């Protein structure tokens, strides 16, 4: 059924300057993609007349939001593109898309057999089968699943002591922390406790970004409505919602209302990233950080695309810049090319690597001890393509802080 002749977006504010196209990483490498101006505001004008003007090549949009960051008129270009995909696309998710999109389910299935799963999916024969049968590129390296997740560690090792703190935060840890990087969750708890804040877990679901990317719109909306309801309860109890993944936080703040039409107005202002939350505490004088005297590291900072859209990289730069023994180099703004599950797909892999090449070359030129980034999929892409380790900022802080001295300094 044809949509009503209305648009949710301010596409008429487009001044046709094409700066969005100039900043689009996909246009430069993939001629099949029409570009954000044509796919976004220009295409919307036609789609409102007739849905058959929809172009299935909009699937090549990475949803990196660089077009929106660049737009001088504030047009939500990428939101137009993905809302159009939701309304008009006739493509249906295949087995590969469903596997990539259901991060929680795949994590739960893999965890009991994590060592075997990790060993198998890293072999050339398994990659060849996935390439042929699932169109997952054989050159892609998968992140490793962990046998013991973050939540289990928290319940066993940390939960009982959280009641000792008068201040608390609700922690949205996300799929990557649960299934692949539980050390990031542990670091978050350690740092929050050191500055005098207890941590409370949420009855969370995946933020839904992978479902949005792969066209599982109903699943993404269900997850969004569940999370918003859980967040509303936490906020009513005076708890901020704090996360460690820039993409998760961005999705829950901005994609829920703009792409999924899920109202999060009661909680949006309470959803924040760990680095922003911690910096504001330090900057206001409410907490103090005490760093190890012998910590030394040369760090390169890759700002994820969704971090650029949030505009919050200043907080990470400020926090890491406080570490006395750290040499901190901020890379030129650029997309690493993976865009979540985008770079796993055979049809996108070549473009993904071409897009990320300037970032990879910049990292190799600096030759840091490791790379800092808030996005888990940027981590996977950079580690695979450069060989350099990538660490979440909260993990770097946990390593650089004298946690006992920090806790003593913040004891009240």
C-alpha positions as CSV (number, residue, x, y, z in Angstrom):
1,X,0.0,0.0,0.0
2,X,1.4,3.4,-1.0
3,X,2.4,5.7,1.9
4,X,0.7,9.0,2.5
5,X,2.1,12.0,0.7
6,X,4.1,13.2,3.8
7,X,7.6,12.9,5.0
8,X,8.8,12.7,8.6
9,X,12.0,14.6,7.7
10,X,13.0,18.1,6.9
11,X,14.3,17.2,3.5
12,X,13.0,20.5,1.9
13,X,15.7,22.3,3.8
14,X,18.3,20.6,1.5
15,X,20.0,23.4,-0.4
16,X,21.4,21.0,-3.0
17,X,25.0,21.9,-2.2
18,X,26.1,18.2,-2.4
19,X,28.5,18.5,0.5
20,X,26.9,15.3,1.8
21,X,28.0,13.4,-1.3
22,X,31.5,14.8,-1.1
23,X,31.8,13.4,2.5
24,X,30.2,10.1,1.7
25,X,32.8,7.2,1.9
26,X,30.7,4.9,-0.2
27,X,30.3,7.1,-3.3
28,X,34.1,7.2,-3.8
29,X,34.4,3.5,-4.1
30,X,31.0,2.1,-5.3
31,X,29.5,3.4,-8.5
32,X,26.2,1.5,-7.8
33,X,25.4,3.7,-4.9
34,X,23.6,6.9,-6.0
35,X,24.9,9.0,-3.1
36,X,23.3,10.6,-0.1
37,X,21.8,13.6,-1.8
38,X,20.2,11.6,-4.6
39,X,19.2,8.7,-2.3
40,X,18.0,11.0,0.5
41,X,16.3,14.3,-0.1
42,X,16.1,14.1,-3.9
43,X,14.8,10.5,-3.7
44,X,12.3,11.4,-1.1
45,X,10.6,13.9,-3.4
46,X,10.1,11.2,-5.9
47,X,9.1,8.5,-3.5
48,X,6.4,10.7,-2.0
49,X,4.8,10.7,-5.5
50,X,5.2,7.0,-6.2
51,X,6.8,4.3,-4.2
52,X,8.2,2.7,-7.3
53,X,10.8,5.4,-7.5
54,X,12.6,3.5,-4.6
55,X,16.0,2.2,-5.5
56,X,17.2,-1.0,-4.0
57,X,20.8,0.2,-4.3
58,X,20.1,2.3,-1.1
59,X,21.2,-0.9,0.7
60,X,24.8,0.3,0.0
61,X,24.4,3.2,2.4
62,X,26.6,2.4,5.5
63,X,24.5,4.6,7.8
64,X,27.8,6.1,9.0
65,X,26.0,9.5,9.3
66,X,28.9,11.4,7.8
67,X,26.4,13.0,5.4
68,X,24.5,14.3,8.3
69,X,27.6,15.6,10.1
70,X,28.5,17.5,6.9
71,X,25.1,18.9,6.1
72,X,24.9,22.7,6.7
73,X,21.1,22.6,6.9
74,X,20.7,19.8,9.4
75,X,18.9,17.5,7.0
76,X,18.7,13.9,8.4
77,X,19.9,12.4,5.2
78,X,20.8,8.9,6.3
79,X,17.5,8.7,8.3
80,X,15.7,9.4,5.1
81,X,17.5,6.6,3.3
82,X,16.9,4.0,6.0
83,X,13.3,5.0,6.6
84,X,12.8,4.6,2.8
85,X,14.4,1.2,3.0
86,X,11.9,0.2,5.7
87,X,8.9,1.5,3.9
88,X,9.6,0.5,0.3
89,X,12.3,-2.2,0.0
90,X,11.0,-5.4,-1.5
91,X,14.1,-7.3,-0.5
92,X,13.8,-9.8,2.3
93,X,16.5,-10.8,4.7
94,X,18.2,-14.1,3.9
95,X,19.9,-16.5,6.3
96,X,23.1,-14.6,6.3
97,X,21.4,-11.3,7.2
98,X,19.4,-12.9,10.0
99,X,22.6,-14.5,11.4
100,X,24.5,-11.2,11.3
101,X,21.5,-9.3,12.7
102,X,20.7,-11.5,15.7
103,X,23.8,-10.8,17.7
104,X,22.3,-11.9,21.0
105,X,21.0,-15.2,19.7
106,X,24.3,-16.0,17.9
107,X,26.3,-15.2,21.0
108,X,24.1,-17.5,23.2
109,X,24.5,-20.3,20.7
110,X,28.2,-19.9,20.3
111,X,29.1,-19.5,24.0
112,X,28.9,-23.1,25.2
113,X,31.2,-24.1,22.4
114,X,33.3,-20.9,22.2
115,X,36.7,-22.5,21.8
116,X,35.5,-24.9,19.1
117,X,33.5,-22.2,17.3
118,X,36.5,-19.8,17.3
119,X,38.8,-22.5,16.0
120,X,36.4,-23.6,13.2
121,X,35.4,-20.1,11.9
122,X,39.1,-19.1,11.6
123,X,40.0,-22.0,9.3
124,X,40.2,-21.5,5.5
125,X,37.8,-24.4,4.7
126,X,35.1,-22.9,7.0
127,X,35.6,-19.4,5.5
128,X,35.4,-20.9,2.0
129,X,32.1,-22.5,2.9
130,X,30.7,-19.3,4.4
131,X,31.8,-17.4,1.3
132,X,30.0,-19.8,-1.0
133,X,26.9,-20.7,1.0
134,X,26.3,-17.4,3.0
135,X,28.1,-14.7,1.0
136,X,30.2,-13.8,4.0
137,X,33.6,-12.9,2.5
138,X,36.3,-15.4,3.1
139,X,38.8,-12.7,3.9
140,X,36.9,-11.5,6.9
141,X,38.2,-12.3,10.4
142,X,35.5,-12.9,13.0
143,X,35.7,-11.6,16.6
144,X,36.3,-14.4,19.1
145,X,33.5,-15.5,21.5
146,X,34.3,-15.9,25.2
147,X,33.2,-18.9,27.2
148,X,32.4,-16.7,30.2
149,X,30.4,-13.6,29.7
150,X,30.3,-10.3,31.5
151,X,27.0,-10.8,33.2
152,X,28.1,-14.0,34.9
153,X,31.2,-12.4,36.2
154,X,29.2,-9.4,37.5
155,X,26.7,-11.6,39.3
156,X,29.4,-13.7,40.9
157,X,32.2,-11.2,41.6
158,X,30.8,-7.7,41.7
159,X,27.0,-7.4,42.3
160,X,27.0,-7.9,46.0
161,X,29.3,-5.0,46.6
162,X,27.4,-2.4,44.5
163,X,25.0,-1.7,47.3
164,X,27.8,-0.1,49.3
165,X,27.7,3.0,47.0
166,X,25.3,5.8,47.5
167,X,25.5,6.9,43.9
168,X,24.7,4.4,41.1
169,X,24.5,4.1,37.3
170,X,22.5,1.7,35.2
171,X,24.9,0.0,32.8
172,X,24.0,-0.8,29.3
173,X,26.8,-3.2,28.3
174,X,25.7,-4.5,24.9
175,X,26.3,-7.6,23.0
176,X,30.0,-7.2,22.3
177,X,30.8,-6.7,26.0
178,X,28.7,-9.8,26.9
179,X,30.0,-12.2,24.3
180,X,33.3,-11.0,23.0
181,X,34.8,-8.4,25.3
182,X,33.8,-9.0,28.9
183,X,37.0,-7.2,30.0
184,X,35.5,-3.9,28.9
185,X,32.5,-4.5,31.3
186,X,34.8,-5.4,34.1
187,X,36.9,-2.3,33.5
188,X,33.7,-0.1,33.5
189,X,32.7,-1.5,36.9
190,X,36.2,-1.0,38.3
191,X,36.4,2.6,37.2
192,X,32.9,3.5,38.3
193,X,33.5,1.9,41.7
194,X,36.8,3.7,42.0
195,X,35.1,7.1,41.6
196,X,32.4,6.2,44.0
197,X,29.6,4.9,41.8
198,X,27.8,1.5,42.0
199,X,26.7,-0.3,38.9
200,X,23.3,-1.8,38.3
201,X,22.6,-4.1,35.3
202,X,19.6,-3.7,33.1
203,X,17.2,-6.3,31.6
204,X,18.5,-5.2,28.3
205,X,18.2,-6.4,24.7
206,X,20.5,-5.7,21.8
207,X,20.3,-2.1,20.8
208,X,19.0,-3.3,17.3
209,X,21.5,-1.5,15.1
210,X,22.4,-4.8,13.3
211,X,18.8,-5.5,12.7
212,X,18.3,-2.0,11.2
213,X,21.3,-2.6,8.9
214,X,19.9,-5.9,7.7
215,X,16.3,-5.0,7.3
216,X,14.9,-6.8,10.3
217,X,12.7,-3.8,11.1
218,X,10.1,-5.5,13.4
219,X,12.8,-7.1,15.5
220,X,14.6,-3.8,15.9
221,X,11.4,-2.1,16.9
222,X,10.6,-4.7,19.5
223,X,14.1,-4.4,21.0
224,X,13.8,-0.6,21.0
225,X,10.4,-0.7,22.8
226,X,11.7,-3.1,25.3
227,X,14.8,-1.1,26.1
228,X,12.9,2.2,26.3
229,X,10.5,0.6,28.9
230,X,13.5,-0.7,30.9
231,X,15.2,2.7,30.7
232,X,12.1,4.5,31.9
233,X,12.1,2.4,35.0
234,X,15.8,3.1,35.7
235,X,15.4,6.8,35.1
236,X,12.4,7.0,37.4
237,X,14.7,5.6,40.1
238,X,17.2,8.4,39.4
239,X,19.7,6.3,37.4
240,X,21.5,7.5,34.3
241,X,21.9,5.0,31.5
242,X,25.6,4.6,30.8
243,X,27.2,2.5,28.0
244,X,30.6,1.8,26.5
245,X,29.8,1.4,22.8
246,X,29.4,4.6,20.8
247,X,27.1,2.9,18.3
248,X,24.8,1.4,20.9
249,X,24.4,4.7,22.6
250,X,23.9,6.6,19.3
251,X,21.3,4.0,18.1
252,X,19.3,4.2,21.3
253,X,19.3,8.0,21.5
254,X,18.8,8.9,17.8
255,X,17.8,5.9,15.7
256,X,14.9,4.8,17.9
257,X,12.8,7.9,17.3
258,X,14.2,8.9,13.8
259,X,14.3,5.5,12.0
260,X,12.1,3.1,14.2
261,X,9.5,5.7,15.3
262,X,9.9,4.6,18.9
263,X,9.4,7.5,21.3
264,X,12.4,7.8,23.7
265,X,11.8,11.4,24.8
266,X,11.5,10.5,28.5
267,X,14.9,8.9,28.6
268,X,17.0,10.2,25.7
269,X,18.7,12.8,27.8
270,X,19.7,10.2,30.3
271,X,21.4,7.9,27.8
272,X,25.1,8.7,27.7
273,X,28.5,7.3,27.0
274,X,31.0,6.3,29.8
275,X,33.6,8.9,28.7
276,X,31.1,11.8,28.7
277,X,29.7,10.8,32.0
278,X,33.1,10.4,33.6
279,X,34.5,13.6,32.2
280,X,31.6,15.6,33.5
281,X,32.2,14.2,37.0
282,X,35.8,15.1,36.9
283,X,35.3,18.5,35.3
284,X,32.7,19.5,37.9
285,X,35.1,18.5,40.7
286,X,32.8,15.8,42.0
287,X,35.4,13.0,41.5
288,X,39.2,12.8,41.2
289,X,41.4,10.5,39.1
290,X,44.7,9.3,40.3
291,X,47.0,7.7,37.6
292,X,49.8,5.3,37.9
293,X,53.2,7.0,37.9
294,X,54.8,4.2,35.8
295,X,52.1,3.9,33.1
296,X,53.5,4.6,29.6
297,X,51.7,4.2,26.2
298,X,51.7,5.6,22.7
299,X,48.1,5.7,21.7
300,X,46.4,6.5,18.4
301,X,42.7,7.6,18.6
302,X,40.3,6.6,15.9
303,X,37.0,8.4,16.2
304,X,34.2,6.2,15.1
305,X,31.6,7.6,12.7
306,X,28.8,7.5,15.2
307,X,31.0,9.2,17.7
308,X,31.5,12.0,15.2
309,X,27.7,12.2,14.9
310,X,27.3,12.4,18.7
311,X,29.9,15.0,18.9
312,X,31.4,13.5,22.0
313,X,35.0,12.6,21.0
314,X,36.1,15.7,23.0
315,X,35.4,13.8,26.2
316,X,37.5,10.9,25.3
317,X,40.3,13.2,24.1
318,X,40.2,15.1,27.4
319,X,40.2,11.9,29.6
320,X,43.0,10.1,27.8
321,X,44.9,13.4,27.6
322,X,44.9,13.4,31.4
323,X,47.1,10.3,31.6
324,X,50.6,11.7,32.4
325,X,52.4,8.8,30.7
326,X,50.4,8.6,27.5
327,X,51.3,10.1,24.2
328,X,48.0,10.6,22.4
329,X,47.6,11.1,18.7
330,X,44.2,11.8,17.1
331,X,43.9,10.3,13.6
332,X,42.4,12.4,10.9
333,X,38.6,11.9,10.6
334,X,37.9,8.9,8.5
335,X,35.6,5.8,8.3
336,X,37.3,2.5,8.9
337,X,34.8,0.9,6.5
338,X,33.2,-1.9,8.4
339,X,29.9,-0.2,9.5
340,X,28.8,-3.0,11.8
341,X,27.9,-6.1,9.7
342,X,28.3,-4.2,6.3
343,X,31.9,-5.2,5.9
344,X,31.2,-8.9,6.5
345,X,29.1,-9.2,3.4
346,X,30.8,-10.5,0.3
347,X,29.3,-7.8,-1.9
348,X,30.6,-5.1,0.4
349,X,34.0,-6.4,1.5
350,X,36.1,-4.8,-1.2
351,X,34.5,-1.4,-0.7
352,X,34.8,-1.8,3.0
353,X,38.6,-2.3,2.8
354,X,39.0,0.5,0.2
355,X,37.1,2.9,2.5
356,X,39.2,2.0,5.5
357,X,42.6,2.1,3.7
358,X,43.5,5.8,4.7
359,X,42.7,4.9,8.4
360,X,44.9,1.8,8.2
361,X,47.8,3.6,6.6
362,X,47.6,6.4,9.1
363,X,47.8,3.9,12.0
364,X,50.7,2.1,10.5
365,X,52.5,5.4,10.0
366,X,52.2,6.4,13.6
367,X,53.0,2.9,14.8
368,X,51.4,3.2,18.2
369,X,51.4,0.7,21.1
370,X,47.7,0.4,20.5
371,X,44.6,2.2,19.1
372,X,41.8,3.7,21.1
373,X,38.2,3.5,19.8
374,X,34.7,3.4,21.4
375,X,33.3,1.2,18.7
376,X,33.6,-2.6,18.8
377,X,33.2,-3.2,15.1
378,X,35.9,-0.5,14.4
379,X,38.1,-2.6,16.7
380,X,37.5,-5.7,14.6
381,X,38.2,-4.0,11.3
382,X,41.3,-2.2,12.4
383,X,42.8,-5.2,14.2
384,X,42.2,-7.4,11.1
385,X,43.5,-4.8,8.7
386,X,46.5,-3.4,10.6
387,X,47.6,-6.0,13.2
388,X,47.4,-3.3,15.9
389,X,45.4,-3.9,19.1
390,X,42.4,-1.7,19.6
391,X,41.2,-0.9,23.1
392,X,38.0,0.8,24.4
393,X,38.8,4.0,26.3
394,X,37.3,2.7,29.5
395,X,39.7,-0.2,29.4
396,X,42.6,2.2,28.8
397,X,41.5,4.2,31.9
398,X,41.2,1.1,34.0
399,X,44.8,0.1,33.1
400,X,46.2,3.6,33.6
401,X,44.4,4.5,36.8
402,X,45.7,3.7,40.3
403,X,42.3,2.3,41.2
404,X,43.0,2.0,44.9
405,X,44.3,5.5,45.2
406,X,41.4,6.8,43.1
407,X,38.9,5.1,45.3
408,X,40.6,6.6,48.4
409,X,40.6,10.1,46.9
410,X,36.8,9.7,46.2
411,X,35.8,8.2,49.5
412,X,33.3,10.4,51.3
